[in-house]
Amino acid sequence: MTVRPAWLLLGGTEPGQTREDTRLAPIGTYAPEDEIRTRGGVIPGGSPFAATGAGAMSLQIGVGRAIVQGTTAQGAYPIAVDAPEVLTFADGDALFDRIDTVCLHVYDSLFDESGQNLAELEIVAGTPSGTPTAPALDPACLPLWDVRVPAGASAGVGGIDWGAALVDRRRYTAAVGGIIPRAVLSDTGAYDGQYADIDGVLYRWSASAEEWQLYRPPAEPVEEITTGFAVASGWSINTFRARRAGRVVSATAYLSRTGAPLSADPNLGDTAIGTLPAGWRPLDSIEAPASDGYGDGMVYVNAAGVCTLRTWSPGTQIDTGANLRTTITFIQ
């Protein structure tokens, strides 16, 4: 048996739901559409129900699993297709193109007039037209692919161009609480806080706004300190503040020069200004800008947190009593 439904009465010569059907069909609680309906769709994993041209007018549908929602009274049917099937399309209309839909169709004699209980991969033919549209489907039908059948197409005249004729109609679903893959913004979410992957971007359903909203993770917790900078000889600390959000650290120190003036003429040398507190140091050496409002320089910070003023503007000096400001930013 190729198409295996679950939760159907036995019908015709078929044995009803077998052990194999139960093992293969995706039985479980899947994403809801409302209080009692299930979101019908394809179960992700590989490329379920892949379509491949198998002849001029024939299309092969690969294996896959799906949930097919019928009417509200019917409920949802788990389906497994465990071997590829080849479907053959009728010849094209003499004048106009048409669009046929390949779907999974569940027949249930308790709810329809088919007189049978089974599931099938089938083609629902559209109406030829100058502007053809996909056909309407019965309840308990899950569309997989639309196929544009050109006017006059037949096996004798080249058939269907499978590279251009196929439109992917596979709608995906997931277990309740899971992220719906390949969803679309026009879908209606079922509950507040439902997640969906839409074009590779994570969205969250807002019941109050009745829309999918781009998911933004909560802001990283922010840590701040205002002490702990060990000032070097020749300097006094005015203010110090360090802030960490996630892995990003930004530390700003305002220092007053208490020692002799510093000048880049002829050579500033390496002048230590202080040490960052433990836990607030870069993983590797970095450079940070410094200024006193008149001249500018660069502070070298090593992995031990030692801050050293290494360069300064030629022609200027840091006078005794002058304020020096440096902001050191890095990722830990």
Backbone torsions as a table, in degrees:
resi	resn	phi	psi	omega
1	MET	NA	130.8	-175.7
2	THR	-90.6	-48.8	-179.3
3	VAL	-101.0	114.7	-173.6
4	ARG	-111.3	107.8	175.5
5	PRO	-91.9	156.9	172.0
6	ALA	-118.0	158.3	177.9
7	TRP	65.4	38.0	173.6
8	LEU	-120.9	144.9	171.7
9	LEU	-63.8	153.7	175.0
10	LEU	-63.9	149.0	-176.6
11	GLY	-148.2	142.1	178.9
12	GLY	61.1	-133.3	-179.7
13	THR	-92.7	0.1	-176.9
14	GLU	-77.4	151.5	-175.1
15	PRO	-82.4	3.5	-173.0
16	GLY	83.3	-162.7	-176.4
17	GLN	-72.4	116.5	-179.2
18	THR	-93.3	173.3	175.8
19	ARG	-62.3	-39.1	178.4
20	GLU	-63.7	-41.6	176.9
21	ASP	-56.7	-45.8	-176.5
22	THR	-65.4	-36.9	-179.4
23	ARG	-73.5	-35.8	-175.0
24	LEU	-86.0	-36.0	-177.1
25	ALA	-69.6	144.5	-176.8
26	PRO	-78.6	71.9	-177.4
27	ILE	-78.1	131.9	-179.3
28	GLY	158.1	-174.1	179.9
29	THR	-96.7	115.6	-178.1
30	TYR	-105.8	174.5	-173.2
31	ALA	-54.5	129.6	-180.0
32	PRO	-80.2	157.3	168.9
33	GLU	-102.2	-31.9	174.8
34	ASP	-155.5	-156.2	-175.2
35	GLU	-61.5	-27.2	-172.9
36	ILE	-134.8	-16.9	-179.7
37	ARG	-89.4	150.9	177.6
38	THR	-106.0	142.5	175.3
39	ARG	-69.4	111.4	175.8
40	GLY	-70.3	147.3	178.2
41	GLY	168.3	177.2	-179.6
42	VAL	-85.1	140.6	176.0
43	ILE	-83.3	124.0	-177.9
44	PRO	-67.8	160.6	-179.6
45	GLY	139.1	106.0	-174.2
46	GLY	70.2	-137.7	176.4
47	SER	-126.7	78.7	-175.8
48	PRO	-64.1	140.0	177.9
49	PHE	58.3	38.2	177.9
50	ALA	-61.8	142.8	-178.7
51	ALA	-106.7	130.4	-179.4
52	THR	-138.2	130.3	177.0
53	GLY	-58.5	131.8	-178.0
54	ALA	-122.5	12.5	-177.9
55	GLY	160.9	177.3	-176.7
56	ALA	-57.8	-39.4	-178.1
57	MET	-125.9	18.1	-174.9
58	SER	-121.3	142.7	-178.3
59	LEU	-129.5	131.5	176.1
60	GLN	-95.7	131.4	175.8
61	ILE	-107.4	126.2	-176.2
62	GLY	-79.1	-177.5	-177.3
63	VAL	-73.8	161.2	178.3
64	GLY	172.6	173.8	177.3
65	ARG	-128.6	152.6	-176.2
66	ALA	-157.4	163.9	169.6
67	ILE	-114.1	126.3	179.4
68	VAL	-112.8	114.0	179.3
69	GLN	-87.5	127.9	174.0
70	GLY	-90.8	-150.3	172.2
71	THR	-65.3	169.4	179.0
72	THR	-58.9	-39.0	-179.6
73	ALA	-68.3	-32.2	-178.6
74	GLN	-70.4	-43.7	-170.7
75	GLY	89.1	-161.2	-173.6
76	ALA	-116.3	145.4	-177.8
77	TYR	-113.4	125.1	172.2
78	PRO	-78.7	136.7	-176.2
79	ILE	-131.8	141.7	171.0
80	ALA	-131.9	132.0	172.0
81	VAL	-108.4	112.2	-170.1
82	ASP	-101.1	4.4	175.2
83	ALA	-153.6	145.0	-179.8
84	PRO	-59.6	148.0	176.1
85	GLU	-125.7	144.2	177.7
86	VAL	-106.2	127.1	178.8
87	LEU	-112.7	140.5	-179.1
88	THR	-114.2	130.6	-176.8
89	PHE	-91.2	147.2	175.0
90	ALA	-68.4	154.3	178.9
91	ASP	-57.9	155.3	179.5
92	GLY	-70.0	158.0	176.1
93	ASP	-64.9	155.1	-178.2
94	ALA	-66.6	-31.2	-172.4
95	LEU	-113.0	-39.0	-168.9
96	PHE	-124.8	154.6	170.0
97	ASP	-71.9	160.5	170.8
98	ARG	-140.6	162.5	176.5
99	ILE	-116.6	119.6	175.1
100	ASP	-101.8	150.5	179.1
101	THR	-116.1	128.5	172.3
102	VAL	-89.8	127.3	-175.5
103	CYS	-142.8	163.7	166.4
104	LEU	-93.7	125.0	-175.6
105	HIS	-123.7	124.0	176.2
106	VAL	-99.5	124.6	175.0
107	TYR	-102.4	126.3	-178.3
108	ASP	-135.6	109.2	-173.5
109	SER	-64.4	-16.0	176.1
110	LEU	-75.1	-16.9	-174.9
111	PHE	-127.4	-8.2	177.9
112	ASP	-135.8	-178.5	-176.7
113	GLU	-104.8	21.6	-177.2
114	SER	-73.5	-27.1	-177.2
115	GLY	73.9	15.9	-179.4
116	GLN	-142.3	161.0	179.6
117	ASN	-128.0	97.4	-179.6
118	LEU	-165.9	170.0	174.2
119	ALA	-121.9	146.1	-177.1
120	GLU	-141.0	150.1	161.7
121	LEU	-85.6	123.9	-176.4
122	GLU	-144.1	165.3	176.6
123	ILE	-105.2	127.0	172.4
124	VAL	-104.9	115.4	-174.4
125	ALA	-76.8	139.3	175.3
126	GLY	-89.3	-179.1	-179.2
127	THR	-98.0	126.7	176.9
128	PRO	-59.6	138.5	-176.9
129	SER	-163.7	159.2	173.0
130	GLY	-66.0	-26.0	175.0
131	THR	-130.4	74.9	-172.3
132	PRO	-68.9	149.7	176.2
133	THR	-129.0	160.3	178.7
134	ALA	-66.1	145.4	-178.1
135	PRO	-71.6	154.6	172.0
136	ALA	-70.8	146.1	-177.3
137	LEU	-112.5	151.2	175.9
138	ASP	-70.2	165.4	170.7
139	PRO	-59.1	159.1	-179.4
140	ALA	60.9	34.6	172.9
141	CYS	-120.5	133.1	176.8
142	LEU	-117.3	111.0	-180.0
143	PRO	-68.1	142.0	177.7
144	LEU	-116.7	-48.2	-177.9
145	TRP	-143.9	142.3	165.9
146	ASP	-100.2	141.5	-179.7
147	VAL	-128.4	122.4	176.8
148	ARG	-86.2	116.7	179.8
149	VAL	-98.9	112.1	-175.6
150	PRO	-67.7	153.7	174.5
151	ALA	-57.1	133.3	176.9
152	GLY	78.6	2.1	-177.9
153	ALA	-66.9	136.9	175.3
154	SER	-161.4	167.9	179.7
155	ALA	-62.9	-28.4	-177.3
156	GLY	-79.3	-15.4	-177.2
157	VAL	-123.5	30.6	174.0
158	GLY	103.4	-22.0	175.8
159	GLY	70.9	-145.2	-174.2
160	ILE	-101.1	134.9	174.6
161	ASP	-80.6	97.6	-173.4
162	TRP	-66.3	-24.9	178.8
163	GLY	-68.4	-24.6	-177.3
164	ALA	-113.8	-15.5	-170.1
165	ALA	-86.3	-20.7	-170.3
166	LEU	-88.4	137.5	170.2
167	VAL	-125.2	124.6	-176.7
168	ASP	-73.9	117.0	178.0
169	ARG	-109.2	8.6	-176.5
170	ARG	-65.4	119.9	176.0
171	ARG	-103.2	133.5	-173.7
172	TYR	-101.3	155.9	175.4
173	THR	-139.5	173.0	-179.1
174	ALA	-150.6	168.1	177.0
175	ALA	-61.9	153.3	-178.3
176	VAL	-56.6	134.3	-176.7
177	GLY	90.0	-14.7	178.8
178	GLY	-82.1	169.5	178.5
179	ILE	-87.7	124.3	179.6
180	ILE	-71.4	118.2	179.0
181	PRO	-82.2	150.8	176.1
182	ARG	50.5	43.9	176.5
183	ALA	-81.7	176.4	178.3
184	VAL	-133.3	155.0	-177.3
185	LEU	-64.6	-23.3	-179.6
186	SER	-77.0	-13.8	173.3
187	ASP	-63.2	147.7	174.3
188	THR	-99.6	126.7	178.2
189	GLY	-67.5	155.9	-176.2
190	ALA	-96.4	-27.0	-176.8
191	TYR	-154.4	155.6	-179.4
192	ASP	-64.1	127.2	179.8
193	GLY	95.7	4.2	175.6
194	GLN	-70.0	143.7	-178.2
195	TYR	-113.6	149.1	178.4
196	ALA	-146.5	145.4	174.5
197	ASP	-96.1	109.5	-177.5
198	ILE	-116.1	110.4	-177.6
199	ASP	54.7	38.7	176.8
200	GLY	80.4	7.9	-179.7
201	VAL	-119.7	138.3	-177.7
202	LEU	-82.7	127.7	177.7
203	TYR	-121.8	155.3	177.6
204	ARG	-124.7	135.3	179.8
205	TRP	-80.4	126.1	175.8
206	SER	-102.5	112.7	-179.9
207	ALA	-66.7	-35.6	-178.3
208	SER	-68.8	-39.2	179.6
209	ALA	-89.2	-12.2	-178.0
210	GLU	53.9	50.6	179.2
211	GLU	-158.8	157.7	171.1
212	TRP	-79.0	129.2	-179.5
213	GLN	-118.2	137.1	178.1
214	LEU	-52.9	127.1	-178.6
215	TYR	-77.7	126.9	174.9
216	ARG	-120.2	119.7	-179.1
217	PRO	-62.7	153.4	178.4
218	PRO	-57.1	149.3	179.1
219	ALA	-61.9	142.7	177.4
220	GLU	-61.6	142.1	176.5
221	PRO	-62.7	142.0	-176.3
222	VAL	-105.6	131.9	177.1
223	GLU	-113.9	139.1	178.4
224	GLU	-136.6	144.7	171.6
225	ILE	-134.3	154.9	179.0
226	THR	-127.6	6.0	178.2
227	THR	-134.4	169.9	173.3
228	GLY	110.3	-9.0	177.7
229	PHE	-78.9	115.6	-177.8
230	ALA	-85.8	103.3	-174.2
231	VAL	-72.2	144.4	-179.5
232	ALA	-85.2	165.5	178.1
233	SER	-60.8	139.5	-179.1
234	GLY	93.4	1.4	-179.8
235	TRP	-137.6	156.1	169.2
236	SER	-128.4	150.0	-177.7
237	ILE	-89.2	129.3	172.8
238	ASN	-90.6	-63.5	176.1
239	THR	-141.9	152.0	175.1
240	PHE	-142.4	134.9	176.7
241	ARG	-145.6	128.8	175.8
242	ALA	-124.3	140.5	-175.5
243	ARG	-132.0	133.5	177.6
244	ARG	-124.7	124.8	173.6
245	ALA	-123.9	108.1	-173.5
246	GLY	68.8	-121.1	179.9
247	ARG	-102.5	-0.9	-176.7
248	VAL	-91.6	124.7	179.5
249	VAL	-115.5	133.6	174.1
250	SER	-131.2	121.8	-178.2
251	ALA	-123.4	130.6	179.1
252	THR	-122.2	128.5	178.9
253	ALA	-123.7	133.8	172.3
254	TYR	-109.6	118.8	-176.5
255	LEU	-120.5	148.1	171.8
256	SER	-108.2	137.9	178.7
257	ARG	-79.3	121.7	177.9
258	THR	-107.3	-18.6	180.0
259	GLY	-89.7	-165.4	-179.4
260	ALA	-63.9	152.2	178.3
261	PRO	-55.5	149.3	177.9
262	LEU	-111.1	138.0	179.8
263	SER	-139.5	148.3	176.9
264	ALA	-81.5	-3.8	179.8
265	ASP	-106.2	119.8	-1.0
266	PRO	-84.2	-21.0	-176.1
267	ASN	-154.9	125.8	-179.8
268	LEU	-67.1	-37.6	-173.4
269	GLY	75.9	-176.8	177.9
270	ASP	-98.4	111.2	-175.5
271	THR	-111.8	112.9	178.6
272	ALA	-68.0	136.6	177.2
273	ILE	-114.3	-19.1	179.0
274	GLY	161.3	-176.8	-177.5
275	THR	-133.6	132.3	177.0
276	LEU	-69.1	150.1	-179.9
277	PRO	-68.7	154.7	177.5
278	ALA	-58.6	141.9	-178.3
279	GLY	88.6	-9.2	-178.5
280	TRP	-125.7	35.4	-176.2
281	ARG	-116.6	151.3	179.2
282	PRO	-71.4	157.7	178.2
283	LEU	-75.3	-23.6	179.2
284	ASP	-144.0	169.2	-177.0
285	SER	-65.4	141.8	178.1
286	ILE	-139.1	168.7	174.1
287	GLU	-116.3	143.0	179.8
288	ALA	-135.9	146.3	-179.0
289	PRO	-76.2	153.8	176.8
290	ALA	-140.8	153.0	178.9
291	SER	-156.8	150.5	171.4
292	ASP	-116.0	13.9	-179.3
293	GLY	94.3	-16.7	179.2
294	TYR	-118.8	-46.3	178.9
295	GLY	-118.5	166.2	-178.9
296	ASP	-132.0	152.4	177.5
297	GLY	-155.5	-171.2	179.9
298	MET	-127.5	139.5	178.1
299	VAL	-107.1	128.6	176.6
300	TYR	-94.1	128.0	-179.1
301	VAL	-121.5	121.8	179.0
302	ASN	-95.2	178.1	-175.7
303	ALA	-66.3	-17.3	176.1
304	ALA	-85.2	-0.3	177.6
305	GLY	85.9	3.0	-179.4
306	VAL	-74.1	126.7	-177.6
307	CYS	-105.4	123.6	-176.2
308	THR	-126.7	124.8	175.9
309	LEU	-77.4	116.8	-171.6
310	ARG	-111.8	-28.2	-179.8
311	THR	-133.4	155.4	178.0
312	TRP	-151.7	157.6	-178.1
313	SER	-63.1	127.7	174.8
314	PRO	-60.4	143.4	177.7
315	GLY	85.0	-0.7	176.9
316	THR	-127.9	164.5	176.8
317	GLN	-144.3	159.1	176.1
318	ILE	-95.0	107.7	-175.9
319	ASP	-77.4	158.5	172.3
320	THR	-59.0	129.5	-178.0
321	GLY	92.2	-13.3	-179.8
322	ALA	-72.7	149.6	179.8
323	ASN	-94.1	135.3	176.6
324	LEU	-115.1	132.6	179.2
325	ARG	-121.8	134.2	174.0
326	THR	-138.6	140.3	176.1
327	THR	-121.2	121.5	-174.6
328	ILE	-112.0	117.8	-178.3
329	THR	-123.3	135.0	-178.9
330	PHE	-159.8	167.2	176.6
331	ILE	-108.7	126.6	180.0
332	GLN	-85.2	NA	NA
